[in-house]
Amino acid sequence: MISPTNMTERLYYKNSFQFDFIAAAETLRELADGRRALVLDRTAFYPTSGGQPFDTGWIEFVAAEGDAPASLLSPKLRVSEVIEDEADGSILHVVERLASPLELPLRVRGFIDVPRRQDHMQQHSGQHVLSAVMLKLFNAPTVSFHLGEESCTIDLEIPSLSAAQLAQAEQHANQIVWEDRQVLMHEATPEQARKVGVRKIPETARERLRLIEVRGVDLCACGGTHVLTTGQIGNIQLRKMEKVKQGIRVEFICGVRALRYARKDYEVLSEAAALYSSHLWDVPAQSQKLIDSDKAAQKHQQKLLAEIAELSARQALARTPVEGGRRIIAEYFADRDLGYVKLFAQKLVASGANVVALVGAGQGTPALVFAQSPGGSFDAGAQLMAIVSSVGGRGGGTRDLAQGGVPSAELIPKLLARALQAARSLSNAQG
């Protein structure tokens, strides 16, 4: 029989490369969200802590001598999350598909998801190197660290960091990787740690600290999983930086991630270069040329639209008689958008006094634009709001210029007819 203990023995503290182990499943806990978690007397599974995510993997029950065959106990169970219970020091292994009740304790074998663990070791070890480099080169201490699924970040206590400095730090950090320095684990009291110059000591330090040393580079209190030598980090790639409240946030990736991202970056750039029929290094310049060309084309198009709107406005004014002292022009452009009809309306009311423009656009978002010559008595904003709100549309503006959207372009001719009638009634009343 296996006797339970009060605290889980953490095998990953001594050996980050132990990917399977034998243990005793001592208790089964029900979590607040309804999930179930096994507590083992020892584990190689890492729980979320210190910016590093939890391990995943599997647990299966195995038979001890004289026990029932392992196949009758349970299938292999997926470990979907690992949680540290700080109250009693136990590690909770959240398991899926645990259907039948268990008579605990039972003998189990745990299997770590190796690629995930190795990825975390590369990222976390790379962070130690990078943080030490940032401190050495720019006196920029690391305030926080986050290891995400896609990328990692460190927040630095420094007001600014240039692109040249970022490149310098990347080169220096990778030089340490290429030197394949040892990564060692030590234990010390908080007092001993302070005497030997540990880079960062937790505020709530325990009686014994686990120290991670990158030989000749860094010494830091840390409970995470790490490589044995810096060469196993692979390489360190700094992706970008941004200003945050604490200072500067640097995004980075290491090892297999860096290789995967470099491959993807190359494929994307190669595809873009093929579209331009150029070398991939020329993609930024080619893209800028395309952007400049597009801006020039848009400017030219806007000029042409302004000329068309001006001509159309003159023609509309020429064929519209004066009613009650003003010209009221109602036009629906089924093949034009809001930008054009707004320009057309502005050309109309700017061409002379006492002009009212009631214009609709059928392309894009169906819209209405009402306008009047400055100082007129029509009140474009109030009239437009009354029209568009009657069909569930929205809009707004001033007495001289207003615009709004309507649910359907099919409604516009009828709405313009109503607006025209209202404008004529107002003119007749004032006349």
Phi, psi and chi 1 to 4 in degrees:
 res  aa     phi    psi   chi1   chi2   chi3   chi4
   1 MET       -  145.6 -160.8   71.0  175.2      -
   2 ILE  -101.2  125.5  -51.1  168.8      -      -
   3 SER   -90.6  136.4   58.1      -      -      -
   4 PRO   -73.5  158.6   26.9  -33.6      -      -
   5 THR  -121.9  172.7   60.1      -      -      -
   6 ASN   -92.9  -23.2  -66.7  -35.7      -      -
   7 MET  -133.5  138.1 -179.9 -179.6  -69.8      -
   8 THR   -72.4  129.8  -52.9      -      -      -
   9 GLU   -75.2  128.2  179.1 -172.9   -5.3      -
  10 ARG   -98.2  101.0  -56.4  170.6 -170.1 -125.4
  11 LEU   -69.6  -29.0  -58.2  175.6      -      -
  12 TYR   -68.0  -18.4   56.2   82.0      -      -
  13 TYR   -61.6  -38.4  -89.5  172.4      -      -
  14 LYS   -93.2  -29.6  -63.6 -179.9  179.9  178.5
  15 ASN  -148.6  101.9 -176.2    3.0      -      -
  16 SER   -71.9  -12.2  -64.2      -      -      -
  17 PHE   -98.5   10.3  -73.5   81.6      -      -
  18 GLN   -85.8  107.5 -176.4  171.9   -8.4      -
  19 PHE  -101.5   -7.8  -58.2  133.7      -      -
  20 ASP  -146.3  158.0   64.8   88.3      -      -
  21 PHE  -163.2  161.5   61.6   97.1      -      -
  22 ILE  -107.0  138.4  -63.3  -68.9      -      -
  23 ALA  -152.2 -179.5      -      -      -      -
  24 ALA  -113.0  125.8      -      -      -      -
  25 ALA   -82.2  112.2      -      -      -      -
  26 GLU   -95.8  -41.9  -61.1 -177.3  -34.5      -
  27 THR  -141.2  158.9   58.6      -      -      -
  28 LEU  -121.0  121.8  179.4   65.0      -      -
  29 ARG  -109.1  143.6  -63.7 -170.1 -168.7  178.1
  30 GLU   -93.5  123.0  -66.5  -77.4  -13.3      -
  31 LEU   -85.3  165.1  -56.3 -176.8      -      -
  32 ALA   -61.7  -29.1      -      -      -      -
  33 ASP   -89.8    8.3   56.8    8.9      -      -
  34 GLY    93.3   -9.0      -      -      -      -
  35 ARG   -75.8  165.0  -65.6 -178.4  -60.0  167.2
  36 ARG  -120.0  142.8  -50.5  173.7   83.0 -175.7
  37 ALA  -135.3  134.3      -      -      -      -
  38 LEU   -89.5  139.4  -75.6  169.5      -      -
  39 VAL  -109.1  122.7  178.3      -      -      -
  40 LEU  -105.1  158.9  -46.8 -178.9      -      -
  41 ASP   -76.0  -21.4   66.1  -24.4      -      -
  42 ARG  -151.3  151.3   60.3 -157.1  -60.4  -95.6
  43 THR  -155.7  149.7 -173.3      -      -      -
  44 ALA  -102.4   -2.3      -      -      -      -
  45 PHE   -74.9  129.8  -77.9   92.8      -      -
  46 TYR   -90.8  128.0 -176.3   83.5      -      -
  47 PRO   -87.3  156.3   33.5  -34.0      -      -
  48 THR   -54.4  125.2  -61.7      -      -      -
  49 SER  -171.5  143.5  179.1      -      -      -
  50 GLY    61.1   30.4      -      -      -      -
  51 GLY    87.2   -6.5      -      -      -      -
  52 GLN  -102.7  131.8  178.7  177.0  -33.0      -
  53 PRO   -71.8  167.9  -13.2   27.5      -      -
  54 PHE   -72.6  159.0   55.2   84.1      -      -
  55 ASP   -79.0  158.2  -75.5  -36.8      -      -
  56 THR  -123.0  174.1   58.1      -      -      -
  57 GLY   160.3 -144.4      -      -      -      -
  58 TRP  -141.8  153.9  -60.6  -94.3      -      -
  59 ILE  -130.5  134.1  -74.7  176.9      -      -
  60 GLU  -131.3  149.9   66.4  178.6    9.3      -
  61 PHE   -87.2  135.9  -64.2   94.8      -      -
  62 VAL  -122.6  151.5  -64.8      -      -      -
  63 ALA   -85.3  136.1      -      -      -      -
  64 ALA   -93.7  168.5      -      -      -      -
  65 GLU   -60.4  127.5 -173.7  176.6   -9.1      -
  66 GLY    89.4   -7.4      -      -      -      -
  67 ASP   -89.3  173.2  -70.1  -21.0      -      -
  68 ALA   -65.6  155.5      -      -      -      -
  69 PRO   -56.5  143.2  -23.3   32.2      -      -
  70 ALA   -59.4  -33.6      -      -      -      -
  71 SER   -62.6  -22.4   60.3      -      -      -
  72 LEU   -87.5  -11.0  -60.8  179.6      -      -
  73 LEU   -83.8  -53.8  -66.0  173.1      -      -
  74 SER  -173.3  150.9  172.8      -      -      -
  75 PRO   -73.3  176.0   27.7  -34.7      -      -
  76 LYS   -67.5  131.7 -173.5 -179.0  -69.2 -173.6
  77 LEU  -105.1  134.3  -59.7  173.4      -      -
  78 ARG   -76.9  129.2  175.0   69.6  177.1  170.6
  79 VAL   -93.7  108.5  177.8      -      -      -
  80 SER   -94.1  -19.3   59.5      -      -      -
  81 GLU  -158.9  150.9 -173.5  177.3   -5.8      -
  82 VAL  -129.4  126.1 -173.7      -      -      -
  83 ILE  -125.1  138.3  -54.9  167.6      -      -
  84 GLU   -92.9  125.6  179.2  179.0   11.1      -
  85 ASP   -92.2  100.5 -173.6  -21.4      -      -
  86 GLU   -68.0  -18.2  -63.9 -176.4   -2.5      -
  87 ALA   -67.5  -40.9      -      -      -      -
  88 ASP  -124.0    2.8   62.4    7.3      -      -
  89 GLY    78.0   10.2      -      -      -      -
  90 SER   -88.5  158.2   59.9      -      -      -
  91 ILE  -110.6  125.9  -55.1  -63.3      -      -
  92 LEU   -99.1  122.5  -49.8 -178.5      -      -
  93 HIS  -102.5  102.1  -55.7   74.7      -      -
  94 VAL   -73.4  120.0  179.9      -      -      -
  95 VAL  -114.5  150.6  -69.5      -      -      -
  96 GLU  -105.6  151.7  -59.6  174.2   -7.0      -
  97 ARG    60.2   38.0  -62.7 -175.7  -63.2  103.9
  98 LEU   -91.5   94.6 -175.9   58.0      -      -
  99 ALA   -86.9  -50.1      -      -      -      -
 100 SER   -88.6  152.4   57.8      -      -      -
 101 PRO   -67.2  154.1   23.6  -33.1      -      -
 102 LEU  -118.5  145.6  -62.4  173.2      -      -
 103 GLU  -101.2   97.7  -66.8 -175.5    9.9      -
 104 LEU   -95.0  155.2  -59.8  176.7      -      -
 105 PRO   -80.5  157.6   28.7  -34.0      -      -
 106 LEU  -137.8  153.7  -74.6  171.9      -      -
 107 ARG   -81.7  132.9 -175.4 -179.9  173.3   86.2
 108 VAL  -134.1  160.5  -59.7      -      -      -
 109 ARG  -121.3  131.5 -178.8 -175.5  -66.4  -86.5
 110 GLY  -107.3  143.2      -      -      -      -
 111 PHE  -128.2  122.6  -57.3   89.4      -      -
 112 ILE   -83.4  142.3  -54.0  -62.1      -      -
 113 ASP   -68.9  101.5 -177.6  -23.7      -      -
 114 VAL   -64.7  -49.3  176.0      -      -      -
 115 PRO   -58.2  -37.6  -25.8   35.6      -      -
 116 ARG   -66.5  -45.3  179.4 -179.1  171.4   93.0
 117 ARG   -61.3  -46.5  163.0   65.2   71.0   81.1
 118 GLN   -63.3  -37.6  -69.9  178.2  -32.1      -
 119 ASP   -61.7  -46.2  170.6   63.7      -      -
 120 HIS   -63.8  -37.5  -69.2  173.7      -      -
 121 MET   -63.0  -42.2  -71.8 -166.3  -65.4      -
 122 GLN   -65.1  -45.4  -72.3 -177.1  -37.1      -
 123 GLN   -65.6  -45.4  -50.6  -48.7  -46.5      -
 124 HIS   -69.2  -40.6 -157.4  156.4      -      -
 125 SER   -66.7  -38.4  -58.3      -      -      -
 126 GLY   -61.6  -36.2      -      -      -      -
 127 GLN   -63.2  -41.2  176.7  -97.1  -44.7      -
 128 HIS   -59.3  -44.9  -80.6 -120.6      -      -
 129 VAL   -64.7  -46.2  171.7      -      -      -
 130 LEU   -64.6  -42.7 -176.3   58.4      -      -
 131 SER   -62.4  -39.9  -69.0      -      -      -
 132 ALA   -65.3  -38.9      -      -      -      -
 133 VAL   -66.4  -43.9  166.1      -      -      -
 134 MET   -62.4  -36.8  -70.4  -65.5 -174.6      -
 135 LEU   -69.7  -42.3 -173.3   61.9      -      -
 136 LYS   -68.7  -47.0  176.0 -177.1  178.0 -178.7
 137 LEU   -78.2  -39.5  -65.6 -178.2      -      -
 138 PHE  -127.1   10.0  -47.1  121.1      -      -
 139 ASN    51.9   44.4 -166.4   29.8      -      -
 140 ALA  -114.3   94.7      -      -      -      -
 141 PRO   -69.9  148.8   23.3  -30.9      -      -
 142 THR   -82.1  124.7  -64.9      -      -      -
 143 VAL   -89.6  -39.1  178.7      -      -      -
 144 SER  -153.4  160.5   64.1      -      -      -
 145 PHE  -136.5  137.9  161.7   58.9      -      -
 146 HIS  -134.4  128.2  173.6   69.6      -      -
 147 LEU  -107.1  104.2 -160.6  167.5      -      -
 148 GLY   -97.8  176.5      -      -      -      -
 149 GLU   -69.2  -34.6  -69.4 -173.0    8.8      -
 150 GLU  -101.9  -39.2  -64.5  -63.6  -34.1      -
 151 SER  -149.9  171.2   62.7      -      -      -
 152 CYS  -121.3  156.3  -52.6      -      -      -
 153 THR  -138.3  149.5   59.8      -      -      -
 154 ILE  -125.1  139.4   54.3  171.7      -      -
 155 ASP   -99.5  124.1  -73.3   -1.7      -      -
 156 LEU  -105.6  139.7  -58.6  172.8      -      -
 157 GLU   -86.0   81.3 -169.7  178.2  -18.9      -
 158 ILE  -155.8  138.1 -172.4  172.9      -      -
 159 PRO   -68.4  -31.4   22.2  -32.8      -      -
 160 SER  -156.2  160.3   63.7      -      -      -
 161 LEU  -150.5  127.5 -161.5   65.2      -      -
 162 SER   -87.2  164.7   67.9      -      -      -
 163 ALA   -62.3  -36.7      -      -      -      -
 164 ALA   -65.8  -40.2      -      -      -      -
 165 GLN   -65.7  -38.7  -72.4  175.2  -46.3      -
 166 LEU   -61.5  -44.2 -159.6   68.8      -      -
 167 ALA   -64.6  -38.1      -      -      -      -
 168 GLN   -63.2  -43.3 -179.0 -173.9   -0.3      -
 169 ALA   -65.2  -39.9      -      -      -      -
 170 GLU   -63.1  -44.1 -177.3  179.4   63.2      -
 171 GLN   -62.8  -44.0  175.8   67.7   27.7      -
 172 HIS   -66.1  -42.2 -163.5   94.5      -      -
 173 ALA   -64.6  -41.2      -      -      -      -
 174 ASN   -71.8  -27.5  -80.8  -68.5      -      -
 175 GLN   -61.9  -39.0 -176.3   61.2   46.7      -
 176 ILE   -66.5  -37.9  -67.0  169.4      -      -
 177 VAL   -61.7  -47.6  170.3      -      -      -
 178 TRP   -66.6  -24.7  -58.2  -31.3      -      -
 179 GLU   -75.5   -8.3  -69.1  168.7   -2.4      -
 180 ASP    53.0   50.3 -160.1   26.1      -      -
 181 ARG   -72.6  151.3  -66.9  169.8  178.9 -106.6
 182 GLN   -68.9  145.7  -75.1 -176.3  -64.2      -
 183 VAL  -116.3  114.5  178.7      -      -      -
 184 LEU  -116.5  157.3  -53.9  169.6      -      -
 185 MET  -116.3  134.0 -168.4  -83.9  -72.4      -
 186 HIS  -131.5  164.8  -49.8  -76.3      -      -
 187 GLU  -122.9  144.9  -74.2 -169.0   -2.6      -
 188 ALA  -160.6  160.3      -      -      -      -
 189 THR   -79.4  160.8   64.3      -      -      -
 190 PRO   -55.7  -37.3  -28.2   36.2      -      -
 191 GLU   -65.9  -44.4 -176.7  179.3   -5.6      -
 192 GLN   -62.6  -38.8  -69.9  171.1  -28.3      -
 193 ALA   -62.8  -40.9      -      -      -      -
 194 ARG   -65.8  -37.0  -67.4 -173.7 -173.6   93.5
 195 LYS   -66.6  -34.3  -72.4 -178.1  178.8  179.2
 196 VAL   -91.5    4.1  -64.5      -      -      -
 197 GLY    79.3   41.5      -      -      -      -
 198 VAL   -62.5  134.7  169.9      -      -      -
 199 ARG   -62.0  -43.8  173.4  167.9   56.5   84.6
 200 LYS  -143.8  123.1 -169.8  173.1 -177.3 -179.9
 201 ILE  -113.0  129.9  -61.0  176.0      -      -
 202 PRO   -58.2  145.4  -20.6   31.1      -      -
 203 GLU   -64.0  -37.8  -66.5 -179.3    3.7      -
 204 THR   -99.2   64.8   56.3      -      -      -
 205 ALA   -70.6  139.7      -      -      -      -
 206 ARG   -85.6 -179.9  -58.8  174.0 -178.4  175.8
 207 GLU   -63.5  -36.7  -66.6 -178.0    4.0      -
 208 ARG  -123.5  132.1  -60.2  -68.5  -65.6  178.9
 209 LEU  -105.6  144.8  -67.2  176.6      -      -
 210 ARG   -97.1  118.7  179.0  173.8 -177.9  -97.9
 211 LEU  -106.6  135.0  -53.3 -179.1      -      -
 212 ILE  -107.7  122.9  -61.1  -60.9      -      -
 213 GLU  -112.2  125.5  177.8 -168.5    3.5      -
 214 VAL   -96.4  109.4  179.5      -      -      -
 215 ARG   -49.0  117.9 -180.0   61.8   63.7   85.7
 216 GLY    76.9    4.9      -      -      -      -
 217 VAL  -125.8  -47.2  173.6      -      -      -
 218 ASP  -153.1  148.4 -172.7   48.3      -      -
 219 LEU  -141.2  116.4 -176.9   61.7      -      -
 220 CYS  -144.1  141.9 -179.6      -      -      -
 221 ALA   -74.6  124.8      -      -      -      -
 222 CYS  -160.4  140.1 -179.4      -      -      -
 223 GLY  -104.8    9.4      -      -      -      -
 224 GLY   -82.1 -178.3      -      -      -      -
 225 THR   -98.1  140.3   58.2      -      -      -
 226 HIS  -141.2  162.8  -61.5  -81.0      -      -
 227 VAL   -74.9  172.8  -63.2      -      -      -
 228 LEU   -90.3  -30.8  -63.4  176.1      -      -
 229 THR  -140.3  155.2   66.9      -      -      -
 230 THR   -63.8  -24.9   57.7      -      -      -
 231 GLY   -59.7  -28.2      -      -      -      -
 232 GLN   -73.8  -10.8  -66.4  175.3  -17.6      -
 233 ILE   -67.1  -28.7  -64.4  171.5      -      -
 234 GLY    92.8  -77.6      -      -      -      -
 235 ASN  -165.2  167.2   74.0  -37.1      -      -
 236 ILE  -120.6  122.1  -60.3  173.3      -      -
 237 GLN  -117.7  118.2 -176.3 -175.9  123.6      -
 238 LEU   -88.4  123.6  -54.4 -169.0      -      -
 239 ARG   -93.0  -50.8  -58.4  -73.6  -69.1 -177.6
 240 LYS  -162.3  172.6   65.7  178.3 -177.5  179.5
 241 MET  -141.7  155.1   60.6  179.6  171.3      -
 242 GLU  -151.2  157.1   60.4 -179.6  -31.7      -
 243 LYS   -79.9  131.6 -178.8   71.9  176.6  176.0
 244 VAL  -131.9  174.5  -66.5      -      -      -
 245 LYS   -58.4  -39.6  -71.4 -177.5  178.9  179.8
 246 GLN   -78.8  -12.5  -65.8  175.7  -49.2      -
 247 GLY   146.9 -111.6      -      -      -      -
 248 ILE  -123.0  130.5  -61.7  -64.9      -      -
 249 ARG  -101.1  126.6  176.0  167.3  -64.6  165.0
 250 VAL  -112.3  126.7  176.1      -      -      -
 251 GLU   -96.3  134.5  178.8 -177.1  -56.4      -
 252 PHE  -146.4  163.5   69.8   96.6      -      -
 253 ILE  -142.3  156.2   48.0  177.4      -      -
 254 CYS  -133.1  160.1  -56.3      -      -      -
 255 GLY    58.4 -127.8      -      -      -      -
 256 VAL   -60.8  -37.9  174.2      -      -      -
 257 ARG   -60.2  -46.3  -74.6 -164.1 -161.5 -170.2
 258 ALA   -61.0  -40.1      -      -      -      -
 259 LEU   -64.2  -44.5  177.1   62.9      -      -
 260 ARG   -63.6  -42.8 -175.4  171.1   67.0 -113.8
 261 TYR   -69.1  -38.3  -88.4   63.5      -      -
 262 ALA   -62.6  -41.2      -      -      -      -
 263 ARG   -63.2  -44.4  169.1   51.6   54.2 -175.1
 264 LYS   -66.0  -42.0 -175.2   62.8  177.3  178.6
 265 ASP   -59.6  -42.9  -69.9  -13.1      -      -
 266 TYR   -64.5  -42.8  176.7   79.0      -      -
 267 GLU   -63.6  -42.8  -70.1  172.9   -6.6      -
 268 VAL   -65.9  -44.9  170.5      -      -      -
 269 LEU   -63.9  -37.9  -78.9  171.8      -      -
 270 SER   -64.6  -41.0  -66.0      -      -      -
 271 GLU   -63.8  -42.6  -70.5  178.0   14.6      -
 272 ALA   -65.0  -41.3      -      -      -      -
 273 ALA   -63.0  -37.6      -      -      -      -
 274 ALA   -64.2  -37.2      -      -      -      -
 275 LEU   -64.3  -35.0  -65.9  174.5      -      -
 276 TYR   -89.8   -7.5  -68.7  125.4      -      -
 277 SER    55.5   47.4  -61.8      -      -      -
 278 SER  -138.4  173.6   67.4      -      -      -
 279 HIS   -71.1  147.3 -168.5  -79.6      -      -
 280 LEU   -62.7  -26.6   58.6   88.7      -      -
 281 TRP   -69.5  -17.7  -70.1   -7.4      -      -
 282 ASP   -92.1    2.3  -64.8  -32.0      -      -
 283 VAL   -59.2  -45.7  165.9      -      -      -
 284 PRO   -58.0  -44.0  -26.0   36.4      -      -
 285 ALA   -65.3  -40.9      -      -      -      -
 286 GLN   -66.0  -38.3  -66.7  -68.7  -19.1      -
 287 SER   -64.8  -41.5  -61.7      -      -      -
 288 GLN   -63.7  -39.7 -172.0   60.4   54.4      -
 289 LYS   -62.2  -40.1  -75.2  174.6   61.0  177.5
 290 LEU   -66.3  -40.8 -173.4   62.5      -      -
 291 ILE   -63.4  -45.5  -69.0  170.7      -      -
 292 ASP   -61.9  -41.1  -67.0  -18.3      -      -
 293 SER   -64.5  -40.5  175.9      -      -      -
 294 ASP   -65.8  -41.1 -176.6   59.7      -      -
 295 LYS   -63.1  -40.7  -73.5 -179.2  178.1  178.4
 296 ALA   -65.7  -40.3      -      -      -      -
 297 ALA   -65.1  -40.8      -      -      -      -
 298 GLN   -64.5  -39.9  -71.4 -177.8   18.0      -
 299 LYS   -64.1  -42.2 -172.8  175.5 -179.1  179.6
 300 HIS   -65.9  -41.5 -179.0   64.9      -      -
 301 GLN   -63.5  -41.1 -177.9 -175.0   35.7      -
 302 GLN   -63.1  -37.5 -166.2   63.7   26.8      -
 303 LYS   -64.7  -42.8 -178.2 -179.1  178.0 -177.3
 304 LEU   -64.6  -42.1  -68.0  176.4      -      -
 305 LEU   -62.0  -38.9  -75.5  175.1      -      -
 306 ALA   -63.4  -39.9      -      -      -      -
 307 GLU   -66.8  -40.9  -67.8  174.4   -4.9      -
 308 ILE   -65.1  -43.7  -66.1  170.6      -      -
 309 ALA   -62.2  -40.7      -      -      -      -
 310 GLU   -61.7  -46.1  176.7   75.7   29.8      -
 311 LEU   -64.9  -44.8  179.0   60.7      -      -
 312 SER   -63.0  -38.2  -61.9      -      -      -
 313 ALA   -65.0  -42.1      -      -      -      -
 314 ARG   -62.5  -43.3  -70.6  179.0 -178.0  176.4
 315 GLN   -63.8  -42.1  -67.6  173.8  -18.7      -
 316 ALA   -64.0  -41.0      -      -      -      -
 317 LEU   -66.2  -37.1  -73.3  167.3      -      -
 318 ALA   -66.8  -32.8      -      -      -      -
 319 ARG   -95.2    0.9   64.2  174.6  179.0  -96.3
 320 THR  -104.6  119.6  -56.4      -      -      -
 321 PRO   -75.4  161.9   29.3  -35.4      -      -
 322 VAL   -79.5  130.1  175.6      -      -      -
 323 GLU  -125.3  119.2  -60.0 -179.3   55.7      -
 324 GLY    59.5   33.1      -      -      -      -
 325 GLY    87.7    3.5      -      -      -      -
 326 ARG  -143.8  158.7   60.2  163.6   62.4   99.0
 327 ARG   -97.8  124.8  -76.8 -174.3  172.1   85.6
 328 ILE  -112.3  116.4  -54.4  172.5      -      -
 329 ILE  -115.8  119.5  -60.2  167.4      -      -
 330 ALA  -115.2  119.8      -      -      -      -
 331 GLU  -135.6  139.0  -65.9  -86.3   -3.2      -
 332 TYR  -117.9  120.6  172.2   44.0      -      -
 333 PHE  -105.8   96.3  -65.2   90.8      -      -
 334 ALA   -66.4  -27.0      -      -      -      -
 335 ASP  -106.3   17.4   58.3  -12.3      -      -
 336 ARG  -121.9  157.0  -66.4  -69.6 -171.4 -179.1
 337 ASP  -101.0 -178.8   62.0    8.7      -      -
 338 LEU   -58.9  -39.7  173.0   61.2      -      -
 339 GLY   -58.2  -43.3      -      -      -      -
 340 TYR   -70.6  -46.5  175.4   80.2      -      -
 341 VAL   -67.1  -31.2  -61.2      -      -      -
 342 LYS   -65.6  -41.4 -173.9  174.1 -179.8  179.8
 343 LEU   -63.9  -42.2 -171.6   61.2      -      -
 344 PHE   -61.7  -45.5  173.4   73.1      -      -
 345 ALA   -63.0  -40.5      -      -      -      -
 346 GLN   -66.2  -37.1  -70.4  170.9  -37.3      -
 347 LYS   -65.0  -38.7  -65.0  -67.9 -175.2 -178.0
 348 LEU   -61.6  -52.7  -76.5  173.3      -      -
 349 VAL   -75.5  -18.2  -61.0      -      -      -
 350 ALA   -84.8  -12.0      -      -      -      -
 351 SER   -82.7  -14.7   61.2      -      -      -
 352 GLY  -177.7  174.8      -      -      -      -
 353 ALA   -83.9  156.8      -      -      -      -
 354 ASN    59.1   50.2  -61.4  -36.2      -      -
 355 VAL  -118.1  134.4  176.0      -      -      -
 356 VAL  -117.8  128.0  171.9      -      -      -
 357 ALA  -113.6  126.6      -      -      -      -
 358 LEU  -124.7  105.0  -50.0  169.2      -      -
 359 VAL  -129.0  141.9 -165.0      -      -      -
 360 GLY  -123.1  148.3      -      -      -      -
 361 ALA  -121.0  130.7      -      -      -      -
 362 GLY   -98.3  -18.8      -      -      -      -
 363 GLN   -87.1  153.3  -74.3  -66.5  -49.8      -
 364 GLY    65.9 -136.6      -      -      -      -
 365 THR   -79.4  119.0  -59.6      -      -      -
 366 PRO   -55.3  132.1  -22.1   32.7      -      -
 367 ALA  -149.1  159.6      -      -      -      -
 368 LEU  -121.2  146.3  -65.5  173.6      -      -
 369 VAL  -131.3  123.1  175.4      -      -      -
 370 PHE  -113.0  137.7  -68.3  178.3      -      -
 371 ALA  -149.5  159.9      -      -      -      -
 372 GLN  -144.6  158.7   69.6  169.1  -12.5      -
 373 SER   -59.7  144.5  -60.7      -      -      -
 374 PRO   -52.1  133.6  -26.3   35.3      -      -
 375 GLY    85.2    3.8      -      -      -      -
 376 GLY   -72.2  173.1      -      -      -      -
 377 SER  -103.2    8.7   58.8      -      -      -
 378 PHE   -72.4  -38.4  174.9   65.1      -      -
 379 ASP    62.8   75.1 -163.0  -16.9      -      -
 380 ALA   -56.4  -41.6      -      -      -      -
 381 GLY   -62.0  -47.8      -      -      -      -
 382 ALA   -66.0  -42.1      -      -      -      -
 383 GLN   -66.7  -40.8  -68.0  -65.8  -30.0      -
 384 LEU   -65.9  -43.5 -179.0  130.3      -      -
 385 MET   -60.0  -40.3  -76.7  -60.3  -61.8      -
 386 ALA   -64.1  -39.0      -      -      -      -
 387 ILE   -71.3  -52.3  -68.6  -68.4      -      -
 388 VAL   -71.2  -34.2  -61.2      -      -      -
 389 SER   -67.9  -24.4   61.7      -      -      -
 390 SER   -68.4  -18.4   68.2      -      -      -
 391 VAL  -117.9   16.1  -67.8      -      -      -
 392 GLY    83.2   15.9      -      -      -      -
 393 GLY   -89.0  178.3      -      -      -      -
 394 ARG  -136.3  150.0  -61.0  177.3   63.4 -177.3
 395 GLY  -176.9 -171.9      -      -      -      -
 396 GLY   173.5  175.2      -      -      -      -
 397 GLY   157.5 -159.9      -      -      -      -
 398 THR  -107.6 -177.8   65.5      -      -      -
 399 ARG   -62.2  -30.7  -72.8 -178.0   58.5   86.8
 400 ASP   -97.1  -20.1  -67.0  -20.6      -      -
 401 LEU  -154.6  127.3  178.8   64.3      -      -
 402 ALA  -146.4  155.0      -      -      -      -
 403 GLN  -146.2  155.5   66.5 -175.2   52.7      -
 404 GLY  -164.4  158.1      -      -      -      -
 405 GLY  -100.2  152.2      -      -      -      -
 406 VAL  -127.1  157.7  -64.8      -      -      -
 407 PRO   -62.2  -33.0  -21.8   32.3      -      -
 408 SER  -146.5  144.8  169.8      -      -      -
 409 ALA   -66.9  -25.2      -      -      -      -
 410 GLU   -64.3  -21.3  -64.1  176.4   -4.0      -
 411 LEU   -80.5  -19.2  -61.6  170.4      -      -
 412 ILE   -62.1  -47.8  -67.9  178.6      -      -
 413 PRO   -55.5  -43.0  -27.6   37.4      -      -
 414 LYS   -66.5  -39.5  -66.9 -178.5  179.6  179.6
 415 LEU   -66.6  -38.4  -63.7  176.7      -      -
 416 LEU   -66.4  -36.6  -73.3  176.2      -      -
 417 ALA   -63.6  -41.1      -      -      -      -
 418 ARG   -64.3  -43.2  -75.6  173.2   52.1 -170.0
 419 ALA   -64.8  -39.3      -      -      -      -
 420 LEU   -63.4  -43.1  178.7   59.7      -      -
 421 GLN   -62.2  -42.9 -176.6  179.2    2.5      -
 422 ALA   -63.4  -40.3      -      -      -      -
 423 ALA   -67.3  -39.9      -      -      -      -
 424 ARG   -68.2  -38.5  -78.1  173.4  173.0  168.7
 425 SER   -62.4  -40.3  -61.9      -      -      -
 426 LEU   -65.5  -41.7  179.2   63.7      -      -
 427 SER   -63.6  -43.6  -66.9      -      -      -
 428 ASN   -65.2  -38.6  -67.1  -26.2      -      -
 429 ALA   -65.6  -39.0      -      -      -      -
 430 GLN   -76.8  -29.7  -68.0  174.3  -14.7      -
 431 GLY   -71.7      -      -      -      -      -
